[in-house]
Amino acid sequence: MSKMDYFKAKVEATISPMDFTHASKAEPDKFLLVDVRNAPPHIMKQKIAGAKHLPLAQLAEKLDELPKDKTIVVYCWETWCNMAAKAAIILLEKDYDVLELAGGIAAWTTMGFPVESVE
């Protein structure tokens, strides 16, 4: 794979927090944000406001909780975390439309976008 192919694929497979915010305001019914982090609430503490928490460890068994008529935007901790990429593979193999939120919740909170407590 060339560098050009890599970067084109990366841009096609990811969405930045800013781009997601704009896209979801323009088309509010198009996306479902899914937090795939595998951690108990006392460690996670927060998730992106409105996101569905579906840990990667449970994703394969709970696919029926995700609509196929929306773009599923998965996220995890930050750029060093690969749980969102693993989740995207699982979902793509089942014919979901998927994007990864670039930078995870760390990028989201850095931008000052809304979060809520994990229950």
C-alpha distances in whole Angstrom, upper triangle without the diagonal:
4,7,8,6,6,10,11,10,12,15,15,16,18,21,23,27,28,26,27,31,31,29,32,35,34,33,35,35,31,30,31,30,29,30,28,30,31,34,38,40,41,38,36,39,37,35,34,37,37,34,34,34,32,31,28,30,32,30,29,33,34,31,34,35,32,32,30,31,30,26,26,25,25,25,26,27,25,21,22,23,20,23,22,18,20,23,20,19,22,23,20,21,25,24,24,23,22,20,20,23,21,23,25,29,29,28,30,33,32,32,36,35,37,37,40,41,40,42
4,5,5,6,9,10,11,12,14,15,16,18,21,23,27,27,26,27,31,30,29,32,35,34,34,35,36,32,31,32,31,31,31,30,31,33,36,40,41,42,39,37,40,38,36,34,37,37,35,35,35,34,33,30,33,35,32,32,36,36,34,37,37,34,34,32,33,31,27,28,26,26,26,27,28,25,22,22,24,22,25,24,20,23,25,22,21,25,26,23,24,28,26,27,25,23,22,21,23,21,23,26,29,29,27,30,33,32,32,35,35,37,37,40,42,41,44
4,5,5,6,9,10,10,12,14,15,16,19,20,24,25,23,25,28,28,27,30,32,32,32,34,34,31,29,30,29,29,29,29,30,32,34,38,39,40,37,35,38,36,33,32,35,35,33,34,34,33,32,29,32,34,32,32,36,36,34,37,37,33,34,32,32,30,27,27,25,24,24,25,26,23,19,20,22,21,24,22,19,22,24,22,21,25,26,23,25,28,27,27,24,22,20,20,21,19,20,23,27,26,24,27,30,28,28,32,32,34,35,38,39,39,42
4,5,5,6,9,10,11,12,14,16,18,19,23,23,21,23,27,26,25,28,30,29,30,32,32,29,28,29,28,29,30,29,30,33,36,39,40,41,38,36,38,36,33,32,34,35,32,34,34,33,33,30,33,35,32,32,36,36,33,36,36,33,33,30,31,29,25,25,24,24,24,26,27,24,20,22,24,22,25,23,20,23,25,22,22,25,25,23,25,28,26,25,23,21,19,19,21,19,21,24,27,27,25,27,30,29,28,32,31,34,35,38,40,39,42
4,6,5,6,9,10,10,12,14,17,19,23,24,21,23,26,26,24,27,30,29,29,31,31,27,26,27,27,27,28,27,29,31,34,38,38,40,37,35,37,35,32,31,34,33,31,32,32,31,30,28,31,32,29,29,33,33,30,33,33,30,30,27,28,26,23,23,22,22,23,25,26,23,20,22,22,20,23,21,18,20,22,19,19,22,22,19,21,24,22,22,20,19,17,18,20,18,21,23,27,27,25,27,30,29,29,32,31,34,34,37,39,38,41
4,6,5,6,9,10,11,12,15,17,21,22,20,21,25,25,24,26,29,28,28,30,30,26,25,26,24,25,25,24,25,28,31,34,35,37,34,31,34,32,29,28,31,31,28,29,29,28,28,25,28,30,27,27,31,31,29,32,32,28,29,27,27,25,22,22,20,20,20,21,22,20,16,18,19,17,20,18,15,18,20,17,17,20,21,18,20,23,22,22,19,17,16,15,17,15,17,20,24,24,22,24,27,26,26,29,29,31,31,34,36,35,38
4,5,5,6,8,10,11,13,14,18,19,17,19,22,22,21,24,26,26,26,27,28,25,23,25,23,24,24,24,25,28,31,34,35,36,33,31,33,31,28,26,29,30,27,29,29,28,28,26,29,30,28,28,32,31,29,32,32,28,29,27,27,25,21,21,19,19,19,21,22,19,16,18,19,17,20,18,16,19,20,17,18,22,21,19,22,24,23,22,19,17,15,14,16,13,16,18,22,22,19,22,25,24,23,27,26,29,29,32,34,34,37
4,5,5,6,9,10,12,15,18,19,16,18,21,21,19,22,25,24,24,26,26,23,22,23,23,24,25,25,26,29,32,35,36,38,35,32,34,32,29,27,29,29,27,28,29,28,28,26,29,30,27,28,32,31,28,31,31,27,27,25,25,23,19,20,18,19,20,22,23,21,18,20,21,19,21,19,16,19,20,17,18,21,20,18,21,23,21,20,17,16,14,14,16,14,17,20,23,24,21,23,26,25,24,28,27,29,30,33,35,34,37
4,5,5,6,9,12,14,18,19,17,17,21,21,19,22,25,24,23,25,25,21,20,21,21,21,22,22,24,26,29,33,33,35,32,30,32,30,27,25,28,28,25,26,26,25,25,23,26,27,24,24,28,27,25,28,28,24,24,22,22,20,17,17,16,16,18,20,21,19,16,18,19,16,18,16,13,16,17,14,14,18,17,14,17,19,18,17,15,13,11,12,14,13,16,18,22,22,20,22,25,25,24,28,26,28,29,31,33,32,35
4,5,5,6,9,11,15,16,14,15,19,19,18,20,23,23,22,24,24,21,19,20,19,19,20,19,21,24,26,30,30,32,29,27,29,27,24,22,25,25,23,24,24,23,23,21,24,26,23,24,27,27,24,27,27,23,24,22,23,20,16,16,14,14,15,17,18,16,13,15,15,14,16,13,11,15,16,13,14,17,17,15,18,20,19,18,15,13,10,9,11,10,13,15,18,19,17,18,22,21,21,24,23,25,26,28,30,29,32
4,6,5,7,9,13,14,11,13,16,16,15,17,20,20,20,21,22,19,17,19,18,19,20,21,22,26,28,31,31,33,30,27,29,27,24,22,24,24,22,24,24,24,24,23,26,27,24,26,29,28,25,28,27,24,23,22,22,19,15,16,14,15,15,18,19,17,14,17,18,16,18,15,14,17,17,14,16,19,18,16,20,21,19,18,15,13,10,10,11,10,13,15,18,19,16,18,21,21,19,23,21,24,25,28,30,29,32
4,6,8,11,15,15,12,13,17,17,14,17,20,19,18,20,20,17,16,17,17,18,20,20,22,26,28,31,32,34,31,28,30,28,24,22,24,24,22,23,24,23,24,22,26,26,23,24,27,26,23,25,25,21,21,19,19,16,13,14,13,14,16,18,20,19,17,19,19,17,18,15,13,16,16,13,14,17,16,14,17,18,16,15,12,10,8,10,12,11,15,16,20,21,18,19,23,23,22,25,23,25,26,28,30,30,32
4,7,10,13,15,13,13,16,17,15,16,20,20,18,20,20,16,14,15,14,15,17,16,19,22,25,28,28,31,28,25,27,25,21,20,22,22,19,20,21,20,20,18,22,22,19,20,24,22,20,23,22,19,19,17,18,15,11,11,10,11,12,15,17,16,14,16,16,14,14,11,10,13,13,9,11,14,13,11,14,16,14,13,10,7,5,6,9,9,13,14,17,19,17,17,21,21,21,23,21,23,23,26,28,27,29
4,7,10,12,10,10,13,14,13,14,18,18,17,18,19,15,13,14,13,14,15,15,17,21,23,26,26,28,26,23,25,22,19,17,19,19,17,18,19,19,19,18,22,22,19,21,24,23,21,23,22,19,19,18,18,15,12,11,9,9,10,13,15,13,12,15,14,13,14,10,10,13,13,10,13,16,14,13,17,18,17,14,12,9,5,5,6,6,10,11,14,15,13,14,17,18,17,20,18,20,20,23,25,24,27
4,7,8,6,6,10,11,10,11,14,15,15,15,17,14,12,13,11,13,15,16,18,22,23,26,26,28,25,22,24,20,17,15,17,17,15,17,19,19,20,19,23,24,21,23,26,24,22,24,22,19,19,19,18,15,11,11,8,10,10,13,15,13,13,16,16,15,16,12,13,16,15,13,16,18,16,16,20,20,19,16,13,10,6,6,5,6,9,10,13,14,11,11,15,16,14,17,15,17,18,21,23,23,26
4,5,5,6,9,10,10,12,14,15,16,16,18,16,14,15,13,15,15,17,18,22,23,26,25,27,24,21,22,19,16,14,16,17,15,18,19,20,21,21,24,25,23,25,28,26,24,26,24,21,22,22,21,18,14,14,10,12,11,13,14,12,12,15,15,16,17,14,15,18,17,16,19,21,19,19,23,24,22,19,16,14,10,8,6,5,7,9,11,12,8,9,12,12,11,13,12,15,16,19,22,22,26
4,6,5,6,9,10,10,12,14,15,15,17,16,13,14,11,13,14,16,17,21,22,24,23,24,22,19,19,16,14,11,13,14,13,16,17,19,20,21,24,25,23,25,28,25,24,26,24,21,21,22,21,18,15,14,11,12,10,13,13,12,13,16,16,17,17,14,16,19,18,17,20,22,20,21,25,25,24,20,18,15,12,10,7,7,8,8,9,10,7,6,9,10,8,10,8,11,13,16,19,19,23
4,5,5,6,9,10,11,13,14,15,17,16,14,16,14,17,17,20,21,25,26,27,26,27,26,22,22,19,17,13,15,16,16,19,21,23,24,24,28,28,26,29,31,29,27,29,26,23,24,24,23,19,16,16,13,15,14,16,17,15,16,20,20,21,21,18,19,23,22,20,23,25,23,24,27,28,26,23,20,17,14,13,10,10,11,12,12,13,10,8,11,11,8,11,9,12,15,18,21,22,26
4,5,5,6,8,10,11,12,13,16,14,12,14,13,16,18,20,22,25,27,29,28,30,28,24,25,21,18,15,16,17,16,19,21,23,24,24,28,28,25,28,30,28,26,27,25,22,22,21,20,17,14,15,12,14,14,17,18,17,17,21,20,21,21,18,19,22,21,18,22,24,21,21,25,25,23,20,17,15,12,12,10,10,12,13,14,16,12,11,15,15,12,14,12,15,17,20,23,24,27
4,5,5,6,8,10,10,10,13,11,9,11,10,13,14,17,19,23,24,26,25,27,25,22,22,19,15,12,13,13,13,15,18,19,21,21,25,25,22,25,27,24,22,24,22,19,18,19,17,14,11,11,9,11,12,15,17,16,16,20,19,19,19,15,17,20,18,16,20,21,19,19,23,23,21,18,15,13,10,10,8,10,12,12,13,15,12,10,14,15,12,14,11,13,15,17,21,21,24
4,6,5,6,9,10,10,13,12,11,12,11,14,16,19,21,24,25,27,25,27,26,22,22,18,15,11,12,12,13,16,18,21,23,23,27,27,24,27,29,26,25,26,23,20,20,21,19,16,14,14,12,14,14,17,18,17,19,22,21,22,22,18,20,23,21,20,23,25,22,23,26,26,24,21,18,16,14,14,11,12,14,14,13,15,13,10,13,14,11,12,9,10,13,16,19,21,23
4,6,5,6,9,10,13,12,12,14,14,17,19,22,24,28,29,30,29,31,29,26,26,22,19,15,15,15,16,19,22,24,26,26,30,30,27,30,32,29,27,28,25,22,21,22,20,16,15,16,14,17,17,20,21,20,21,25,24,25,24,21,22,25,24,22,25,26,24,24,28,27,25,22,18,17,15,16,13,15,17,17,17,18,15,13,16,17,13,14,12,14,17,20,23,24,27
4,5,5,6,8,10,9,9,12,12,16,18,21,23,27,28,30,29,31,30,26,26,23,19,16,16,15,15,18,21,22,24,25,29,28,25,27,29,26,24,25,23,19,18,18,16,13,11,13,12,15,16,20,22,21,21,25,24,24,23,20,21,24,21,19,23,24,21,21,25,24,22,18,15,14,12,14,12,14,17,17,18,20,17,15,18,19,16,17,14,16,18,21,24,24,27
4,5,5,5,8,7,7,9,10,14,16,19,22,25,27,28,26,29,28,24,24,20,17,13,13,12,12,15,18,20,22,23,27,26,23,26,27,24,22,23,20,17,16,17,15,11,10,12,11,14,15,19,21,21,22,25,24,24,23,19,21,23,21,19,23,23,20,21,24,23,21,18,15,14,13,14,13,15,17,16,17,19,17,14,17,19,16,16,13,14,16,18,21,22,24
4,6,5,9,10,10,12,13,17,19,23,25,28,29,30,28,31,30,26,26,22,19,15,14,13,15,18,21,23,26,27,30,29,27,29,30,27,25,26,23,20,19,20,17,14,14,15,14,18,19,22,23,23,25,28,27,27,26,23,24,27,24,23,26,27,24,24,28,27,25,21,19,18,17,18,16,18,20,19,19,21,19,16,18,20,16,16,13,14,16,19,22,23,25
4,6,9,9,11,14,15,19,22,25,27,31,32,33,31,34,33,29,29,25,22,18,17,16,17,20,23,25,28,29,32,31,28,30,32,29,26,26,24,21,19,20,17,14,14,16,16,19,21,24,26,25,26,30,29,28,28,24,25,28,26,23,27,28,24,24,28,27,24,21,18,18,17,19,17,19,22,21,21,24,21,19,21,22,19,20,17,17,20,22,26,27,29
4,6,6,8,11,13,17,20,23,26,29,31,32,30,33,32,28,28,25,21,18,17,15,16,18,21,23,26,26,30,28,25,27,29,25,23,23,21,18,16,16,13,11,11,13,14,17,19,23,25,25,26,29,28,27,26,23,24,26,23,21,24,25,21,22,25,24,21,18,15,16,15,18,17,19,22,21,21,24,22,19,22,24,21,21,18,18,20,22,25,25,27
4,6,7,9,11,15,18,21,24,27,28,29,27,30,30,26,26,22,19,15,14,12,13,15,19,20,23,25,28,26,24,26,27,23,21,21,19,16,14,16,13,10,11,13,13,16,18,22,24,24,26,29,27,27,25,22,24,25,22,21,24,24,21,22,25,23,21,18,16,16,16,17,16,19,22,20,20,23,21,18,20,23,20,20,16,16,17,19,22,22,24
4,6,8,11,14,18,20,23,26,28,29,27,31,30,26,27,23,20,17,15,12,13,14,18,19,23,24,27,25,22,24,24,21,19,18,16,13,11,12,9,7,9,11,13,16,18,22,25,25,27,30,27,27,25,21,23,25,21,20,23,23,19,20,23,21,19,16,14,15,15,18,17,21,23,21,21,24,23,20,23,25,23,23,19,18,19,20,23,23,24
4,7,10,13,17,19,22,25,27,29,28,31,30,26,27,23,20,17,16,14,14,15,18,19,22,22,25,24,20,22,23,20,18,18,16,13,10,11,8,5,6,9,10,14,17,20,23,24,25,27,25,24,23,19,20,22,19,17,20,20,16,17,20,18,16,13,11,11,12,15,15,18,21,19,20,23,22,19,22,24,22,23,19,19,20,21,24,24,25
4,6,10,13,15,19,22,24,25,24,27,26,23,23,20,16,14,13,11,10,11,14,15,18,19,22,21,18,20,21,18,16,16,14,11,10,10,9,5,5,6,7,10,13,17,20,20,21,24,22,21,19,16,17,19,16,14,18,18,14,15,19,17,15,12,10,9,10,12,12,15,18,16,17,20,19,16,19,21,20,20,17,16,17,18,21,20,22
4,6,10,12,16,18,20,22,21,24,23,20,20,17,14,11,11,9,7,8,11,12,15,16,19,17,14,17,18,15,13,14,11,8,8,10,10,6,6,5,6,8,11,14,18,19,20,23,20,19,17,14,16,17,14,13,16,16,13,15,18,16,15,11,10,10,10,11,11,15,17,15,15,19,18,15,18,21,20,20,16,15,15,16,18,17,18
4,7,10,12,16,17,19,18,21,20,16,17,14,10,8,9,7,5,6,9,10,13,14,17,16,14,17,18,15,14,15,13,10,11,13,13,10,8,6,5,6,8,11,14,15,17,19,17,16,14,11,14,15,12,12,16,16,13,15,18,17,17,13,12,10,9,9,9,12,14,11,11,15,15,12,15,18,17,17,14,13,12,13,15,14,16
4,6,9,12,14,16,15,19,17,14,16,13,9,9,11,9,5,5,6,7,9,10,13,12,10,14,15,12,12,14,11,9,12,13,15,12,10,7,6,5,6,9,12,14,16,18,15,14,12,9,12,13,10,11,14,13,12,14,17,16,16,13,13,10,10,10,10,13,14,11,11,15,15,13,16,19,18,19,16,15,13,14,15,13,15
4,6,9,11,12,12,15,14,10,12,10,7,8,10,10,6,6,5,6,7,9,12,12,11,14,16,13,14,16,13,12,15,17,18,15,14,10,9,6,5,6,9,12,14,15,12,12,10,8,12,12,10,12,15,14,13,16,19,18,19,16,16,13,12,10,10,13,13,9,9,12,14,12,14,17,17,17,15,14,12,12,13,10,13
4,6,9,12,13,16,14,11,14,13,10,11,14,14,10,9,6,5,4,5,8,9,8,11,13,12,12,15,13,13,16,17,19,17,15,11,10,7,6,6,9,12,14,14,11,10,7,6,10,9,7,10,13,12,12,15,17,17,18,15,16,13,13,11,11,14,13,10,11,14,15,15,16,19,20,21,18,18,15,15,15,13,14
4,6,9,10,13,10,8,11,11,10,12,15,15,12,11,8,8,5,6,9,10,10,14,15,15,16,18,16,16,19,21,23,20,19,15,13,10,8,5,7,10,13,13,9,10,7,8,11,11,10,13,15,15,15,18,20,20,22,19,19,16,16,13,13,14,13,10,10,12,15,15,16,18,20,20,18,18,15,15,14,11,14
4,7,10,12,10,9,12,13,12,15,18,18,15,13,9,8,5,6,7,9,10,13,14,14,16,19,17,18,21,23,25,23,22,18,16,13,11,9,10,13,16,15,11,12,8,11,14,12,11,15,16,15,17,20,21,21,23,21,22,19,19,16,16,18,17,14,13,16,18,18,19,21,23,23,22,21,18,17,16,12,14
4,7,8,6,6,10,11,11,15,17,18,15,14,10,11,8,10,10,12,14,17,17,17,19,22,19,20,24,26,28,25,24,20,19,15,13,10,10,14,17,16,13,14,12,14,17,16,15,18,20,19,20,23,24,25,27,24,25,22,22,19,18,20,18,15,14,15,18,18,18,21,23,22,21,20,17,16,14,11,12
4,6,6,6,8,11,12,16,17,18,16,15,11,12,10,13,12,13,16,19,19,18,20,22,20,21,25,27,29,27,26,22,21,18,16,13,13,17,20,19,16,18,15,17,20,19,18,21,23,22,23,26,27,27,29,26,27,25,24,22,21,23,21,17,16,17,21,20,19,22,24,23,22,20,17,15,12,9,10
4,5,5,5,8,10,13,15,16,14,14,11,12,11,15,15,15,17,21,21,19,22,23,20,21,25,27,29,27,26,22,21,18,16,14,14,17,21,20,18,20,17,18,22,21,20,23,25,24,24,27,29,28,30,27,28,25,24,22,21,22,20,17,14,16,20,18,17,20,22,21,20,18,14,12,8,6,7
4,6,5,9,12,16,17,19,17,17,14,16,15,18,18,19,21,24,24,23,25,27,24,25,28,31,33,30,29,26,24,21,18,16,15,18,22,21,19,21,19,20,24,23,22,25,28,27,27,30,32,32,33,31,31,28,27,24,23,24,21,18,16,17,20,19,18,21,23,21,21,19,15,13,10,8,9
4,6,9,11,15,17,19,17,17,14,15,13,16,16,18,19,23,23,22,24,27,24,25,28,30,32,29,28,24,22,19,16,13,11,15,18,17,15,18,16,18,21,21,20,23,25,25,25,28,30,30,32,29,29,26,25,22,20,21,18,16,13,14,18,17,16,18,21,20,20,18,15,14,11,10,12
4,6,7,11,13,15,13,14,11,13,11,14,15,16,18,21,22,20,22,24,21,22,25,27,28,26,24,21,18,16,13,10,9,13,16,16,14,16,14,15,19,19,18,20,23,23,23,26,28,28,29,26,26,23,22,19,17,18,16,13,10,12,15,14,13,16,18,17,17,15,12,11,9,7,10
4,7,11,12,14,13,14,12,15,14,17,18,19,20,24,24,22,24,26,23,23,26,29,30,27,25,22,20,18,15,13,12,15,19,19,17,20,18,18,22,22,21,23,26,26,26,28,30,30,31,28,28,25,24,21,19,20,18,15,11,13,16,14,13,16,18,16,16,14,10,8,6,5,8
4,7,9,11,10,12,10,14,14,17,19,19,19,23,24,22,23,24,21,21,24,26,27,24,22,19,17,15,13,12,11,14,17,18,17,19,17,17,20,21,20,21,25,24,24,27,29,28,29,26,25,22,21,18,16,17,15,12,9,11,13,11,10,13,15,13,12,10,6,5,4,5,9
4,6,8,7,9,8,11,12,15,17,17,17,21,21,19,20,21,18,18,20,22,23,20,19,16,13,12,10,10,10,13,16,18,15,17,15,14,18,19,17,18,22,21,20,23,26,25,26,22,22,19,17,15,13,15,14,10,7,10,12,10,10,13,14,13,11,9,5,6,6,6,10
4,6,5,9,9,13,14,16,19,19,18,22,23,20,20,22,18,17,19,21,21,18,16,14,12,11,9,10,11,13,16,18,16,18,16,14,18,19,17,18,22,22,20,22,25,25,25,21,20,17,16,14,11,13,13,10,7,10,11,8,8,12,12,11,8,6,4,6,9,9,12
4,6,9,11,14,16,19,22,21,20,23,24,21,21,22,18,17,19,21,21,18,17,15,13,14,13,14,15,17,20,22,20,21,19,17,21,22,20,20,24,24,22,24,27,26,26,22,21,19,18,17,14,16,16,13,11,14,14,10,11,14,13,12,8,6,4,5,8,10,12
4,7,9,13,15,18,21,19,18,21,22,18,18,19,15,14,15,18,18,15,15,13,12,13,13,15,17,18,21,24,21,22,19,17,21,22,19,19,23,22,20,22,25,24,24,20,19,17,17,16,14,18,18,15,13,16,16,13,14,18,16,15,12,9,8,8,10,11,12
4,6,9,12,14,17,16,15,18,19,16,16,16,13,12,14,16,17,13,13,10,9,9,10,12,14,16,19,21,18,18,16,14,17,18,15,16,19,19,17,19,22,21,21,17,17,15,14,13,12,15,16,12,11,15,15,12,14,17,17,16,12,11,9,9,11,10,12
4,6,10,12,15,13,12,15,15,12,12,13,10,9,12,15,16,13,13,10,10,10,10,12,15,17,20,21,18,18,15,13,17,17,14,15,18,17,15,18,20,19,19,16,16,14,15,14,14,17,18,14,13,17,18,15,17,20,20,19,16,14,12,11,12,10,11
4,6,9,12,10,10,14,14,11,12,14,11,11,14,17,19,16,16,12,12,10,10,10,13,16,19,20,16,16,13,12,16,15,12,15,17,16,15,18,20,19,20,17,18,16,16,15,14,17,17,13,12,16,18,16,17,20,21,20,17,15,13,12,11,8,9
4,6,8,7,6,10,10,8,9,12,9,10,13,16,18,16,15,12,12,10,10,11,14,17,19,19,16,15,11,11,14,13,10,13,15,13,12,16,17,16,18,15,17,15,15,14,15,18,18,15,14,18,20,18,19,23,23,23,20,19,16,15,15,12,12
4,5,5,6,10,11,10,11,14,12,13,16,18,21,19,18,14,14,10,10,9,12,15,17,17,13,13,9,10,13,11,9,12,14,12,13,17,17,17,19,17,18,16,16,15,15,18,17,14,14,17,19,18,20,22,24,24,22,20,17,17,16,12,13
4,5,5,8,10,10,11,14,13,13,17,18,21,19,17,14,13,10,10,9,12,15,16,16,12,10,7,8,10,8,6,10,11,9,11,14,15,15,17,15,17,14,15,13,15,17,17,14,15,18,20,19,21,24,25,25,23,23,20,20,19,16,17
4,6,8,9,10,12,15,14,15,19,20,23,22,21,17,17,14,14,13,15,18,19,18,14,13,9,11,13,10,9,13,13,11,13,16,16,16,19,18,20,18,19,17,19,21,20,18,18,21,23,23,24,27,28,28,27,26,23,22,21,17,18
4,6,6,6,9,12,11,12,16,18,21,20,19,16,17,14,15,14,17,20,22,21,17,16,12,13,15,12,10,14,14,11,12,16,16,15,18,17,19,17,19,18,19,22,22,19,19,22,24,24,25,28,29,29,27,25,22,21,20,17,17
4,5,5,6,9,9,10,13,14,18,16,16,13,14,11,13,13,17,19,20,20,17,15,11,11,13,10,7,10,11,8,9,12,13,12,14,13,15,14,16,15,17,20,20,18,19,22,23,22,24,27,28,28,25,24,22,21,21,18,18
4,6,6,9,10,11,14,14,18,18,17,14,16,14,16,16,20,22,23,23,19,16,13,13,14,11,9,11,11,7,8,12,11,10,13,13,16,15,17,17,20,22,23,21,22,25,26,26,28,30,31,31,29,28,26,25,25,21,22
4,6,8,9,11,14,15,19,19,19,16,18,16,18,19,22,25,26,25,22,19,16,16,17,15,12,15,15,11,12,15,14,12,15,15,18,18,20,20,22,25,26,23,24,27,28,28,29,32,33,33,30,29,26,25,25,21,21
4,5,6,8,11,13,16,16,17,14,16,15,17,18,21,24,25,25,22,20,16,16,17,15,12,14,15,11,11,15,14,12,15,13,16,16,18,19,20,24,25,21,22,25,27,25,27,30,30,30,28,26,24,23,22,19,18
4,5,6,8,10,13,13,14,11,14,13,16,18,21,23,25,25,21,19,16,15,16,14,11,12,13,9,8,11,11,9,11,10,13,13,16,17,19,22,24,21,22,25,26,25,27,30,30,30,27,26,24,24,24,21,21
4,5,7,9,12,13,15,13,16,16,19,21,24,26,28,28,25,23,19,18,20,18,14,15,16,13,11,14,14,11,13,11,14,15,18,20,22,25,27,24,24,28,29,27,29,32,32,32,29,27,25,24,25,22,21
4,7,10,12,12,14,12,14,14,17,18,22,24,26,27,24,22,18,17,19,18,14,15,17,14,12,15,16,13,14,12,15,15,17,18,20,23,25,21,22,25,26,24,26,29,29,29,25,24,22,21,21,18,18
4,7,9,9,10,8,11,12,15,17,21,23,24,25,22,20,17,15,17,16,12,13,15,12,10,12,14,11,12,9,11,11,14,15,17,21,22,19,20,24,24,22,25,28,27,27,24,22,21,21,21,19,19
4,5,6,9,8,12,13,17,20,23,25,26,28,25,23,20,17,19,19,15,14,16,14,11,13,15,12,11,8,10,11,14,16,18,22,24,21,22,26,26,23,26,29,28,28,25,23,23,22,24,22,22
4,6,8,8,12,14,18,21,24,26,26,28,25,23,20,18,18,18,15,13,15,13,10,11,12,9,8,6,7,10,13,16,18,22,24,22,24,27,26,25,28,30,29,30,26,25,25,25,27,25,25
4,7,9,13,15,19,22,26,27,27,29,27,25,23,20,20,21,17,16,18,17,13,13,16,13,11,8,8,11,14,17,19,22,25,23,24,28,27,25,28,30,28,29,25,25,25,25,27,26,27
4,6,9,12,16,19,23,23,24,26,24,22,20,17,18,19,16,14,16,16,12,13,16,14,11,8,7,9,11,14,15,18,21,19,21,24,23,21,24,26,25,25,22,21,21,22,24,23,24
4,6,10,13,17,20,20,21,23,21,19,18,14,15,16,13,11,14,14,11,11,14,13,11,7,5,6,7,10,12,15,18,17,18,21,20,18,22,24,22,23,20,20,20,22,24,23,24
4,6,10,13,17,18,18,21,18,16,14,11,12,13,10,9,12,12,9,10,13,12,11,7,6,5,6,8,10,13,16,14,15,19,18,17,20,22,21,22,19,19,18,19,21,20,21
4,7,11,14,14,15,17,15,14,13,9,11,13,10,9,12,13,10,12,15,15,14,10,9,6,5,5,6,10,12,10,12,15,14,13,16,18,17,19,16,16,16,17,19,18,20
4,7,11,12,13,15,12,11,9,5,8,10,7,7,11,11,10,12,15,15,15,12,11,7,6,5,6,9,11,8,10,13,13,13,16,18,18,19,16,16,15,17,18,16,19
4,7,8,10,12,9,9,8,5,8,10,9,9,13,14,13,15,18,18,18,15,14,11,9,6,5,8,8,5,7,10,10,10,13,15,15,16,14,15,13,15,16,15,18
4,6,9,9,6,7,6,5,9,10,10,11,14,15,15,17,19,20,21,18,18,14,12,9,8,9,8,5,6,9,10,11,12,14,16,17,15,16,14,15,15,14,17
4,7,8,6,9,8,9,12,13,13,15,17,18,19,21,23,24,25,22,21,17,15,12,10,10,8,5,5,6,9,10,11,12,14,15,15,16,13,15,15,14,17
4,6,6,9,10,9,11,14,14,15,18,19,20,21,23,25,25,23,21,18,15,11,9,8,5,4,6,5,7,9,10,11,13,15,15,16,15,17,18,17,21
4,5,8,10,10,10,13,15,15,17,19,20,20,23,25,25,23,21,17,14,11,10,7,5,7,9,8,9,12,13,13,15,17,17,19,18,21,22,21,24
4,6,9,11,11,13,15,16,17,19,20,21,23,25,26,24,23,19,17,13,13,11,8,9,12,11,12,15,16,16,18,20,20,22,21,23,23,22,25
4,6,7,8,10,12,13,14,16,17,19,20,22,23,21,21,17,15,11,12,11,9,8,11,11,12,14,16,16,19,20,20,21,19,21,21,19,22
4,5,5,6,9,10,11,13,14,15,17,19,20,19,18,15,13,10,11,11,11,10,13,14,15,16,18,19,21,23,22,23,21,23,23,21,23
4,5,5,6,9,10,11,12,14,16,17,19,17,17,14,13,10,11,12,12,10,12,14,15,16,18,20,21,23,21,22,20,21,20,18,20
4,5,5,6,9,10,10,12,14,15,16,14,14,10,9,6,8,10,10,8,11,13,14,14,17,19,19,21,19,20,18,19,20,18,20
4,5,5,6,9,10,10,12,14,15,14,13,10,9,7,10,10,12,11,14,16,16,17,20,21,22,24,22,23,22,23,24,22,24
4,5,5,7,9,10,11,13,15,14,14,11,12,10,13,14,15,13,16,18,19,20,22,24,25,26,25,25,23,24,24,22,24
4,5,5,6,9,10,11,13,11,12,9,10,9,12,14,15,13,15,18,19,19,21,23,24,25,23,23,21,22,22,20,21
4,5,5,6,8,10,10,9,9,6,7,7,11,13,15,13,16,19,19,19,22,23,23,25,23,23,22,23,24,22,24
4,5,5,6,9,10,10,11,9,10,10,14,16,18,16,19,22,22,22,25,27,27,29,27,27,26,27,27,25,27
4,6,5,7,9,9,11,10,12,13,16,18,20,18,20,23,23,23,26,28,28,30,27,27,26,26,27,24,25
4,5,5,6,5,8,7,10,11,15,17,19,18,20,23,23,22,25,27,27,28,26,26,24,25,26,23,24
4,5,5,5,7,7,10,12,15,17,20,19,22,24,24,24,27,28,28,30,27,28,27,28,29,26,28
4,6,8,10,10,13,15,19,21,23,22,24,27,27,27,30,32,32,33,31,31,30,30,31,28,29
4,6,9,10,14,16,19,22,24,23,25,28,28,27,30,32,32,33,30,30,29,29,30,27,28
4,7,9,13,15,19,21,24,23,25,28,27,27,30,32,31,33,30,30,29,30,31,29,30
4,6,10,13,15,18,21,20,22,25,24,23,27,29,28,29,26,26,25,26,27,25,26
4,7,11,13,16,19,18,20,23,22,21,25,26,25,27,24,24,24,25,27,25,27
4,7,10,13,16,14,17,20,19,18,22,23,22,24,21,22,21,23,25,23,25
4,7,9,12,12,14,17,15,15,19,20,19,21,19,20,20,22,24,22,25
4,6,9,8,11,13,12,13,16,17,17,19,17,18,18,20,22,20,23
4,6,6,8,10,9,9,12,13,13,15,13,15,15,17,19,19,22
4,6,9,9,7,9,12,12,12,15,14,16,16,19,21,21,24
4,7,6,5,7,10,10,11,13,13,15,15,18,19,19,23
4,5,6,7,9,10,11,13,12,13,12,15,16,16,19
4,5,5,6,8,10,11,10,10,9,12,13,13,16
4,5,5,6,9,10,10,12,11,14,15,15,19
4,6,5,6,9,9,12,12,15,17,18,22
4,5,5,7,6,8,9,12,15,16,19
4,5,5,6,7,8,11,13,15,18
4,5,8,10,11,15,17,18,22
4,6,9,11,15,18,19,23
4,7,9,12,15,17,21
4,7,10,14,16,19
4,7,11,13,16
4,7,9,12
4,7,9
4,6
4
